[in-house]
Amino acid sequence: MMEVLSGLGTGFSVALTPFNLMLVLGGCFAGTLIGALPGIGPINGVAILLPIAYGLGFPPESALILLAGIYYGAEYGGRISSILLNVPGDAGAVMTTLDGNPMARNGQAGKALSLSAVASFVGGTVSVVLMSLFGPVLASFGVKFQPSDYVALMVFAFACLASLVGSSPVKTLIGALIGLMLATVGVDANTGVQRYSFGIPDLLAGIDFLIVVIGLFGMAELFHLVESQVRGRLSTVPIDKSFVTWADLARTKWTILRSSLIGFIIGVLPGTGASVASAVAYGTEKRMAGAGGANFGKGDIRGLAAPEAANNGSAGGALVPMLTLGIPGSGTTAILLGALLMFNVTPGPMLFAQRPEIAWGLIASMYIGNVALLVLNLPLVGLFARMLTIPQHYLTPLIAILAFIGIYSIVGNPFDLYMIIGLGVFGWILRKLDFALAPVILGFVLGSLFENNLRRALSISGGDWRILFSTVDSLVLYALAVAVVVVPIWLSRRSRRFAAVAEDE
């Protein structure tokens, strides 16, 4: 403990210098704006601004503090478009749309935004505290996860999808399968075989996540608005001065704490990230709500607090293996790892001993950044909520412009603009058929992780499927997956049986 306190003292002496404090605040503010743009997300925000931080000749600790501020700010900012426009800023914000947007449509945009800010603050703070205390130990646990364990983790995540969203588990699973199919498009990296490319060269590299999320959410929402305009069914979204109350925080306090822990633990596992963490946290809270889980997806504050706390918890967790082992825990931390290498700093077990000003300075800046983001975001809740007062005939082209600019600025391929239109039509049709779109996105994100780790596991074993059940971790995860599917069915039948007995009496 004394070593941790000493390290934090060193870190705060670095982070609280006027220059670095300015970088923390500037990075958080810029990250919030970047995260609010649909499809940009933290990974692209950090990638875009990395050359600036390097080119200006910042010291390595200052550059990393700036980039980490952008990373954290973008995680916060992603909630804005998710809640207000039903367009997630990145994969981790997909689950936020499920209850955040219904709250906004019910006239509770201010409450949704402020609750999201508080949940994000708690999730981020819990993750930084745990990273300070148990970072090296948890990193060593995470790196011991074998490919077969990741396969089991993905099976557990897919099992969570069965009752995660939507009114029909069958439609939810079909949506996840559609996402899995989209994830297989392109050239198989192991065999070189083309899959579902239909002779189109632009599909050989696969479909980028940004294309899928902007198409299925952004463009589908645009087509829904256009349809409503044509049919004359547009309704004005009510705006009030609602704000998160102490009663709301008391009701969600355990949800936020549990989800923060879930997000941090999953974030420590290399390659998982906020999308898995938010899905698992959301599913956990929906099941723990029991009969109250029926309100999830309709504007339940627990359904908003859970993914938001998990998002920011996983952001801190992903930094643990990067700093302590030199293994990036997510796509964004992979870019941060590259930034360290650009400055000739080698992350790993010796980083805390050899360059404490970098390791502990980054951790201290995250404490400061969390507080700064809360202070910056809460006063702006009313301003963000006023975005919903934009007339729909202006909002429709605004969503289209953001979608096209966001995609073309990142990907730079005109073909992808046609792709988002096609996926937008497909997403609009799925909405008409009462399919939830979140399972499609999560199936797409988890699909590549599932396939890659399944291939690695089978390569290690020479094709022997028994390797998938060879570790205690994998067996525990499979047992949890079975429980997630079976227990709700058993409880439902049990309650119906008791109700029938009560009626007979």
N, C-alpha and C positions, 0 to 999 in steps of 0.2 A: 504493500500500500504506500509506503514512504517513497518507493521508487516511482510509482505512478504520480504522486503529488509533486515530486521533484520534476518529473517530466512535464507535467501540466504547467508548473511554474515557468519552466523554460519556454514552453509553447506560447503562453500568454505574453511573455516578455517580447516574443517575436511578433505575434499577431496584433498586439496593441500599439505597435509603433504607428505613428500617424499615416505613413505611406501604406502599410499593409492593412490598416483599418479602413482606409479609403478604398483599397482594392476589394476588401470583403464586401463593403456596402455597395460599391459599384457593380461587382459581380452578381450579387444577389438581385439588385434592381434589373440589370440587363438580362439575367437569367429568367426572371419573372416575365418580362416582356417577350423573350424568345419562347418560353414554354407556352405562353398564351396563344401563339400562332399555331393553328392546326397542322400537324405533320412534321413540325420542326423537331421538337423534343430536345432533351438534354444532350443526347449523343451528338446531334448535328450542331447544336449551339456551341458545345465545347470544341468540336472539330473546326468550326468556322473561325472561332476566336483564338485558337491555339497559335496560328502563325503570327497574330498580332502580339500576343504575350511574349513569344520567342523573339520576334523581330525588334521589339522595343528594348531588348537587353535587360529585362528584369532579372534579379537574382532568382535562383530556382525555387526558393521557398515562397517568394512573392508571386511568381508565375503560377505555382501550384495553388496558392491561396485564392488567386483570382479565378482560376479555372474551376476550383471546387465551389466557389461562390456561385458561379454560373450554373454548375451542376445542381446544386441545391435549389437555387432560385427557379430553374426550369422545372424541377420536380413540383415546386409550389405552383408555378404558372400554368402547368398543364391542366389544372382543375378548372381554369376560367372558361376556356372554350368547351370543356366537357360538360360543365354544369349549365352554361348559358346557351350554347349552340348545339349540344348533343354531338359534338365532334371532338373526340379525344386527341389531346396533343401528342401522345405517344402510347406505347403498349401498356404501360403501367396505369394510364388514366382511363382505360376502357371500362373497368369496373365502376369508376366514379360516375359514368353516365347513367348507370342503371337506376340509382335513386337520386342523384344530384339533379339531373335534368327534370324529372317529374316534380321535384321540390320547386325548381325555378318556375315551371309552368303553373304550379299551384300558388304562385305569388310569394314564394319563400326564397327568392334568389339570395337576399341578404343573409338569411339564416344559413343557407347552404354554403355560401362562400365563407362566412365567418367560422362556421363549424369545421369546414375543411381546413381553414388556416390553423385553428387550434389543434385539430387532430394531427396535422402535418408537423406542427411544432413539437407536440409530445412525442410523435414517432421519431422525429429526427433527434430530439434530445435523448430519448431512451437509447437509441442506437449509438450515439456518441459516448454516452456514459458506459455502455457495455463494451464498446470498442476500447475505451481507455482501460477498463478493468480486466477484460478477458480476451482481448484481441488475439494475442499469440496462441493461446490455448484453443480458441474456437477455430482459428485458421488451420491449425494442425488437424483438427477434427474434419474440417471441410475438405482438405486436400486428400484425406484418406477415403473419401467417397469414390468408389469404383464406377466404371461405366454401367455395370449391372445395377448398382444402387440408383444411378440416375434414371435408368429405365423404370425401376420400381417407383421412383418419385414421380415420373411422368404418368404412370398408370394411376397413381393416387390422385394426381391433379385432374386427370380425365374422369375419374370416378366422382370427384367433387363436382364436375360439370353436370352430372346427371340430374341433380336437383338444384343447380345453382341459380339459373335464371329461366324466365319463361314459364308459361302455364303447363307445358307438355314436356316431360323428360325425353320422350321420343324425338320431338322436334329439336330439343337441345342437343341430343347426341348426333342427330343428322347434321345440324349446323357445325358441330365439332368435326365431323367427318368431312364436310365440305372444306373446312379450313385445312385439314390434313391433306386433302387432295391438291389444294392450291399450293401447299408447301412442297409438293413433289415435282412441280413443274420445273423443267430445265434439264441440264446435263447432270447425270449421276456422277458425283465426284469420284466414286470408287471404280465404277465400270466404264464410264465414258458413254453410257447409253443415253440417248435423248428420251425424255419422258414428257409427254403431253405438250410438246413444242409445236406440233403440226407444221413443221418446216419453216416456222417463222424465226428468223435469226435473233430478233429482239427478245425472244422467250428462252433462249439457250442459257442465259445466266440466271433464270428463275424470275420470280415476281418479287420485287422489293416490298418490304413491310409497309413503307410509306404509301405505296400504290394501293395496297389492300385496305389500309385503315382509312385513307382519305376517300377512296372509292366507295367502300361499303358504308361509311358513316357520313362523311362530308357531302358527297354527291348524292347519296340516297336521301339525306335530309333535304338537300336542295330540290330534288324531284318531288319529295313529299310536300314541300312548301309551294312549288309550282302547281301541283295537283290541287292543293287546297285553295289557291288563288283562282284557278280556272273554275272550280266547283262552287266558289263563293263561300267556302267553309272556314275561312281564316278567322280566328278569334284573337282578340287582343290579350296578350299575356299580362295579368295583373301585377302591378309593382307596389310593394309596400315597404315600410322601413323596418322590416323584421330583422332581428339580429339574434345570434345564439344567446340563450339565457342560461342562468345557473342551473335551472331544472333540466335543460337539454344536456348540459355537461355532466350532471349527476347521473342522468339516465344512460349516458354513453361512456362513462369513465372506465368501466371494466372492458367494454368493447375496444376502446382506444388502447388500453394497456395491453390486452391480449394480442391485438393486431400488430402493435409495435414490436412485441417479442417475436411473433410469427414472421413479420417482415425482416427483422434483423437476422434471425436464424437462417431463413431461406436465402437472404442476401449473401450470407457468408459462403454458401455453396457456389463455387465458381460456375458461371454460365447460366444461372437461373434468372435472377433479376426481378424487377418490380412486377412484371406481368404474372409470374407464378405466385409471388407473395400476395398480391392483391386478390387473386382468385381464391387462394386457399383461405385467406383471412375472411373474405366475404362469405364463402361457403361455410366456414366454421361458425360465424355469427348467425347465419340463417338457420343452421341446425340447432344452435343453442337457444334461439328464440322460441323454439317449439311452435305452438299454434300461432304465435305472433309473427313467425316467418312468412306468413301469407302476405304481409304488408310489404315485404321486401320487393323492390322493383316498382313500387308505387309512390315512393317518396319517404321511406323510412329513414330516420336520421342515423340509425345504427348501420344501415346499408351504405351510407355515405361515409361515416366515420371510419369504418373498418378498412376499406381499401386505401383511404387517404393516409391513415396512420401506417399501414403496411408499406405503402409506396416509399415513404421517407425513412422508415425503419430499414428497408432493404437497401436504400441508397447508402446509408452508413455501413451496413453489413458488407456490402460489396467492396468497400475500401479496405476491409480487414485483410483478406488474402493478398490484395495488391501491395499493401505496405509491409506486411510481415513475411510474405513468401514470394513476392514478385509475380503472383498469378492474378490476372484481372478477374474480378467477380462478375463483371457485366461489360457491355459494349462501351459504355462511357468510361469506366475505369480502365479499359484497355487503352483508350486515348490518353488518359492521365498517366498511365504507365509509359506510353510513348513519349509524353512530355518529360518525364523524369529522365528517360534515356537520352533525349535530346540535350539535356543539361549535364550529361555524363554522371548521373546519379543512379546507382544500382539499387533498386528496392530489394528487400529480403530481410532475413533475420538480423543482419548487421546494421540495417538502416537506422534503427533507434539508438544504437551505440555510436555509430560513426558520424551520422548526420542528424542529431536530435532536433536541430532547429527546423529541419524540413518535416520530419515525422510528427513531432509534437506541435510544431507551428500550425500544421494542417489541422490537427485534431482541435487545437484551441480555436482556430478560425471557424470551425464548424459550430462550436458552442456560441460564438459571437454571431455567426450567420443565422442560426436558428432564431435567436432573439430579434435580430435585425429584420428578418423576413416577417415575423409576427407583427412587429411595430410598423413595418412598411405596408403590409397587406390589410390589416384590419381597418385603418382609416379609409382605404380605397374601396372597401366593399360596396358602399353606396354608389360610387362612380361606376364600378364594373356592372352592378345590377342595372344601372340606367341604360346599358347597352340593349336590354330587352325592349326598351321603348322605341328603338329604331323601327320605322315602318317596315312591314314585311316586304314590300316591293323594293325597298333599298337593301334589306337584309339578304335577300336571295342572290343578287349579283355580288354582294360582299363575300358571301360564302364561296361562290364560284371563283372570284378573284383570288381569295386566300388559298383555295385548293390548288389552282393552276400555278400560281406564283410559288407556293411552297414546294410543289412537286418539281417544277422545272428548275428552280434554283438549286435544289439538292441533287436531282438525278440528271437533268440536262438532256433528256431524250424525248423528242416529240411523240414517239410511239406511246410513251407512258401516259400522255395526256388522253389519248384514245382509250387506254386501259382503264383509267379512273372513271371515264364516262360509262364504259361497258360494265365495270363492277358496280357503278352507281345504279344503273338500271337493274342489275341483278339484285343488289341490296334492297332497292325499292320494291321489287317483286317479292322478296323474302318477307319484308315488312307487311305487305298486303296479305301474305299467307300466314301471318302471325308467328313468324320465326324470329327469335331473338338473334341479334347480330353479334353480340359479345362472344358466344361460343365459337362462331366462325373465326373471329380474330384470335381467340385463345388457342383454338385448334391449329391455326396457321403458325403462331409463335412457338407453341410446344411441339409441333410436328417435326421441325428440323432438329430440335434437341433430342426428341425421342428416337428419330431415325439414326442420327449420328452416334448416339451412345449405344443403341442396339447393335449397330454395325461394329463398333469398337469391341463390345463385349463378345460378340460371336467371333470376331477375328482373333481375340486373345485365346478363346477356348477351342479354336479350330472348328467352329460350327456346332459345338455342343451346347444345347439349350439349357442344360442344367446349371450353367454358370449364372443364369438369371436368378437362381434361387440359392446361391451359394454363400451368402453373407447374412448375418443377423439383421443388419440395417434393411436389406431388401425384403426379408421375410416380414419384418415389422411393418414396412410400408405397404406390402401386399395385404397384410391382415387389416391395416387401417382402411385400405381401398375397399375391401370386402365389407367391412363394418359400415363404411359410409353409404354403401348401396343397400345393405340388408337391414341394418338397424332401423332406418326410417320406415321401411315397409313393415317390419315387425311391430313397431310402435303404433303405426296407423291401424293395422289389423287388430292389435290388442285394444286400442281405444274404441274401435267399432264394436268389438265383442263385448266390452264392458258396457257400452251404451245400449246394446241390444238386451243384455241381462237386466239393466236398470229399467228399460221399458217394459220387459216382461213382468217385473215385480210391481 
